[in-house]
């Protein structure tokens, strides 16, 4: 018994001694140094460790804290709180480090592909020809140690990545929390993987089996049998848990060659995946389920760089090498954000079905689309899945036959009976259909299209409200040029014929797709009915604060309450400047590229003006843009003129010649940033020029003379009362518009000022003549006016002085010291004189005869009081 006790005590002492001996007999610092030196020699990576320990019993093991792994001169890409490894003693005797169990706790892993290659920190998985040569110590070659793992355990780890070399301008990256990673049987032919983690606040798992890891990690490992894999992924918890399975095999695992796999699953929402792969998924997707099958195009490996590459780089190249063999998928929704293609509303696709039974079978895409207030059903079909991929991605030029049909979902009646605000809109479309058919490919495409609609409303594009088309028909051909590195080379519309109640004609155009490409086109309109085309409603502007001058009451012959009761609408200066800025930006963008557009119109009706035989030519070349009126007439008045923007020198120069132009009054007032107060045809005669870098400078540099005349139009009644003077209280004006016989004048620009002369305005019983000056810098003005009110054969008139700035108007009596307005030169008919002066003696629209019916009689008295018509 004593011998047995002695033996046991001795055994305990020996075991304890053997287990403690490494702590005292082995220099831990020296061991740590040799391990790090050997690690760097064989991998090129720097290994740093804090405290380390090594023990032999109960089995050899190694433990270290604060382990950091870096590339020389770079930031760490692995940092672990602690590492514990159990080793095989027999393997060490054979110069092999065999980790039975390798446990890492609290690791932070950062994968970073940087613009400087020496600081890229992708996983150090290298190919055979990139292997680090065996280090030399003196004249002796230090043999390499083999390293193998039996099991890997990773707990509480953070994985993040960043790619500075992505196609986008902003580096892309992401972050995952790995709660645990268990890899068992790593030396076997079928290792097991069990990964648990969270992405954001969503838990996920990845479980399954892989092929032999040495075939995946080593370029020199034999690749005799196919490398099989089967993985299952779950995302989320509960009933709405997403899941996917990936099953397949590879002929060459390390080089990712001979890949064949099937991916199937169901995803209720892909928003998280879109955040993870923002570049690959630019749109919001949801409710995806189905099955797809792929194989790899191994010829593209040699075409990429002709050399073997690291496994991590091969993974990056794999997606572009995949070829789709079969697909059956259903996508619940896909949303393109608002603003794409300059459309305010987002494009929403729903109930999308994608099918192809095999590579040789037709590729079918169908579903529903909603764009703001509009909805369609679409059905597209490619000749075959294989041809579609070859035409889109193939290296050899190929094309594929395409068919597309779009049917509008009529919403006119459904919106009337719907209680939902989203469906109760003014969007209208009836019997809308569109067909597209032809051959498409990267080397070029030719597609014939046709469409029709009993009623169709265009989406809101760039702030322009939807335009209605009644009984519309269109057909033509769409030709797309080869797709090159810079994108689509050109796009043209050929032999397009269209017709509707609003417009009809034909069009051919080459549309610019590259920065240096120009727009070339010919547009012929057989008719355009502007009155039928819906347009944006003008937002009424705020009224100015009209300040009555220090004048006596109206009863003493001075403007009083009547002048204050009806005030002209204010022009918001900020709105005017914004309009000028938009105009300059539009002209500037057009002048930057070539333009050659020829437009003719047989009959064109716009804002009550009927144009006949109109011919316009837009030409831009070398930074100079011109719009020329080469022909056309309005009521037998021939039109001619030109607008030029010259950006070939600094500062920018602009010029306009009108001989004459006839434009709707609403257009002229909108271009000047003014509220619409007059309606009818405005005839412009003269020439103007200016230069400058900003809209303000262009205004102040205006030089030249321009005559403006509007005859047989209409005017807002509220504009007239402040101009009627002391007889304003005698007029019955009311609201709305009234007939305008003329509004004419001549403006001479120079030295930062505009001088207005020979001004005249006449409506029924009110006529007005005047002259004045405006400073173009601050837009302040002063005018001398002489209103005449004729009532039952009696005339009332008092000279007035009108001044203002920035929408503030001041009306008062004319200064006694101020030179009186020369009324004699206007003669007996002020309108005839002013119109003749504004037109420079040229032919123009006929001036209506004076309404002399107010000179006497009961009817004349009623009309003079504003009771007898407009």
C-alpha positions, 0 to 999 in steps of 0.5 A: 500500500505504501508502495502504491501511494509512493508511486501515485505521489511520484506520478503526480509530481512527474505530471505536475513537473512536466506540465509546469516545466515549460513555464520555467524551462522555456523562454516565453518571450523567445518563443513568441519572437521565433513564432512571429519571425517564422510566421512573417517569413512564411506568410509575409504578415506581421503577428503580434501577441500579448501574453503567451503560454505553452503547456504539454499536459493534459495535451499540448496547447498554446494560448495567447492574448491580444493577437494582432495580424497586419500587413507591414505598414498597414492597419491591422485586419485581424485583432483577437482578444484571446486565442487558444489552440490544442496541438498534436504532439506526434505531428510536432515531431514530424514538423507539422503544426496540427491544431486539433481545436483552434478557438478565437474569442473577441476577434475583429476582422477588417477586409479592405481592398485599398487603392494602394496594393501593399495595403490591401487586406483581403484574406491572405489566400494566395495562388501557387505562383504567388507563394512566398519562397522558403527563407534562407538563414545563412547558407542553410534553407529553413524548411517550411512547417505544415499547418493544419486545422481539425476544428475552428471555433470563433465566438463574439467576432465583428466582421467588416469590409471596405472596397475602395476600388468599387465602380462607384465613387464612394467606397463600399462596405458593410458590417456583420456580428458573428456570434459563433462560427463552428467548423468541424472535420476540417481535415475530412472530405466534408467539413461541417459549417455552423455560423450564427450572427446578426446583420443590423438587428436581424439574426441569421444562420448559415449551416451546411457541408463543404468539400475538402478545404485543402482543395479550396485553399491550396492551388497545388492540391489535387482536384480529382473529384468534384468539390461539392457544397450544400449550404442553407441560409436563414434570415430573421425569426418566426413565421417571416423567416427568410431562407435560401439553399445553395447546392452545387459543385466545382471542378476546380475549387481553388480557381473556381472553375467548372462551377454548377449550382442551384439557388432556391429560397424565399425572401419576404424583403430584400431591403437589408440585402440591398443595403449590403449589396447597394451597387448590385441592387440599385432598386428596392426589391421585396417578396422574392421566391423561386429557383435559379440555376447557374454555371460558370463560363471558364473561358472568361478566367483566361480572358481576364488576366491570363494568370492564376489569381488568389481565391479572394480575387477569384470570388470577386470575378465569379459573379460576372462569369456566371451564366443562367441556365434556368429560372423560375422566380416571382418578385412581389415588388420592385421600386425605382426611386423618384427622380429617375428619368426626370419623372417625379413619381417612383416607378413601382413594379409588382407581381413580376414573374420571370421564367425560362425552362432551359437555356434554349427556352424563351425567356419571359418577363411579365407583371404590372407597373405603376408610375405615380397615377398610372398603371399598366400590364406588361409582357416581354419575351426574348427568343431564348435565355441563352441568346438573351445572355449572349446578346447582353453579356457575350464577348462575341457579337450576337442579337436576340429577338424581343417582343414587348406588349404593354396594356394600360389599366383603365382608371377613369371609372375605377377612380370614381368609385374608389374610396381610397385617396391614392386611387381617386385621382385625375389620371386618365387612360383608356384603351392604351396599348404599346408593342415593341418588336425586333432584334437587340444586342450589344453591337446594335439594336433595331426595334419597331414600335407602335401604340394607340390610346383612346385617352392617355395622360403622360406622367409628370416630367421635369415639373411639366404636368401630364398632357392628355392625348385623345385618339392617339396613334404612333408608329416608328423605329428605334435604332440603338448603336453599339454599346461601348465602354462609355455606354450606348453610342447613339440612339435614333428615332426613324420614320416616326408617324404620330397623330391625335386630336392634339397633334400630328406629324412625323419625326426623325432624330438622332439623340445624343448619348455621349457628351460630345454627341449632337442632336440632329432631327427633323420634325414636321407637324401637320397640325398642333392644337394648343388649345386642346393640350393641357398646360400648367396652371399659373400660381397666382402671385401675391399683390403688391403694397400700392402706396397712394401718394400724398394727394388729395381725395379723388373728388378733387381730381386726384387718384384716391380710393379707386387707385388703392382698391384695385392693385396690379399683382406683384412680381416676386423678385426671387421668382423672377431671378429663379426663372432667369437662372433656369433659362440661362442653365437651359441655354448653357446646357444646350450650347455645350453640344452640337444641335441641328434641328429643323421643325416645320408646321403646317397649322399650329394653334397656340394661345389663340394664335394661328401660325401657318407654314411655320419653319424654325431651325435650331443650330448649335456648333462650337458653343454658339446656338441659334434659333432662326425663324425661316418662314411662317405667318400669322394672319398674312403677316410674314415672320422672320428673326433670330435668337443667338447665344454665343458662348465662344468667348467670355463673357457670354453674349446674347442677341435677338432680331425680330422682323417681326416675331409674334408670340402669345402674351403669356409667353412673353410675360412668363419669360420676363418673370411677370404675372400674366396680365395681358392676353393675345398676340404680341408683335415684336420688332427690333434688335437687342444685344447683351453680354455677361456671366450672370442674369443680372449682368445680362439685364444691365448690359442690354442694348438696342431697341424693341417695339412691342405691340398687342392688338385685339387682346384682353387685359385683367380688369384689376390692372386698369383701375390704378391707371385710370386716375381720378376718374377711376371711381366712375368705371365699373371694372369688376374682375376677370378680363375685358377686351383690349384694343391695343397695348403698344410702346417702344423700349430703347436700352442702353447704359443700364437703362430702358427708355419707354416712349410712344406708349399707348393702351386703350380699352372701350372707355379708357385710353392711356398714353405715356413714357418713362424710364427704368433702371435695369440694375435695381428695376426701379422705374418712373413713368409719366401717364395721361389717362383719358376716360370718356363717359357719355361724351365727356372726357376726364384726364389728369396727368399722373406720375407712377414709380416703383421698385420690387413690386411696390407701386406709388401713384401720385400727381405729376410734379408741376416742375416736370415737363408735360407729356407731349400728347400732340404727337399721338394725334387723334388715335393714340393706338394707331400712332403707338402701334405704327412706331412700335412696328417701325412702319412694318406690316403687322396685325390689323388694329381693330377700329375704335368702338365709337358706340359710347359717344351717345345713346342709351346703349352707349351710356350703358357700355360706357358704364361697363354694363354693355359687354366686354 
